[in-house]
Amino acid sequence: ARREHEFQIVERIIGCLRQAGLAAPDAARLYRVYADFALGYSALDAGLASLDPATRHADLLSWEIQYRTLPPGQYPNIAAVAHALPALDDPENFTTAVDLMIEAIRARAAAAHDPGGLA
């Protein structure tokens, strides 16, 4: 932390946000939110990865089994999608989250270019 490589990546991200047309306060806030999100997600992944293999496997399996066996009468929405719930450690979860953040940032940048809401 607080070394040249961190400064370079922060510079790059803030530069991209400003180039997208976001004002300095918005670029700073969105950088912080994105960085905190990525660090938080990484911490969750690290916690899971730090478990011994047998415990990690049991934890991942329990999420899958428990959600797929909940009573549909009590949890109809979960039952409707249980077969499609991604695994806790599916890398596509992070990719999807990053895509959503980028879409939200794009929407904010578009709104900054069109304050009348006609973006």
Contacts in CASP RR format, 6 or more apart in sequence:
PFRMAT RR
TARGET T0000
AUTHOR 0000-0000-0000
METHOD contacts of the structure
MODEL  1
ARREHEFQIVERIIGCLRQAGLAAPDAARLYRVYADFALGYSALDAGLAS
LDPATRHADLLSWEIQYRTLPPGQYPNIAAVAHALPALDDPENFTTAVDL
MIEAIRARAAAAHDPGGLA
10 31 0 8 1.000
10 35 0 8 1.000
13 31 0 8 1.000
13 34 0 8 1.000
13 35 0 8 1.000
14 27 0 8 1.000
14 28 0 8 1.000
14 31 0 8 1.000
15 27 0 8 1.000
17 26 0 8 1.000
17 27 0 8 1.000
17 30 0 8 1.000
17 31 0 8 1.000
17 105 0 8 1.000
17 109 0 8 1.000
18 24 0 8 1.000
18 27 0 8 1.000
20 105 0 8 1.000
20 106 0 8 1.000
20 109 0 8 1.000
21 109 0 8 1.000
21 112 0 8 1.000
21 113 0 8 1.000
22 30 0 8 1.000
22 105 0 8 1.000
22 108 0 8 1.000
22 109 0 8 1.000
22 112 0 8 1.000
23 112 0 8 1.000
26 108 0 8 1.000
26 112 0 8 1.000
30 105 0 8 1.000
30 108 0 8 1.000
33 101 0 8 1.000
34 101 0 8 1.000
34 105 0 8 1.000
37 97 0 8 1.000
37 101 0 8 1.000
38 98 0 8 1.000
41 94 0 8 1.000
41 97 0 8 1.000
45 89 0 8 1.000
45 94 0 8 1.000
48 56 0 8 1.000
48 59 0 8 1.000
48 60 0 8 1.000
48 88 0 8 1.000
48 89 0 8 1.000
49 56 0 8 1.000
51 59 0 8 1.000
59 88 0 8 1.000
60 87 0 8 1.000
60 88 0 8 1.000
60 89 0 8 1.000
63 87 0 8 1.000
63 88 0 8 1.000
64 85 0 8 1.000
64 87 0 8 1.000
67 78 0 8 1.000
67 82 0 8 1.000
67 85 0 8 1.000
68 82 0 8 1.000
68 83 0 8 1.000
68 85 0 8 1.000
70 78 0 8 1.000
70 79 0 8 1.000
70 82 0 8 1.000
71 79 0 8 1.000
72 79 0 8 1.000
73 79 0 8 1.000
86 92 0 8 1.000
86 93 0 8 1.000
107 119 0 8 1.000
110 119 0 8 1.000
111 117 0 8 1.000
111 119 0 8 1.000
113 119 0 8 1.000
END
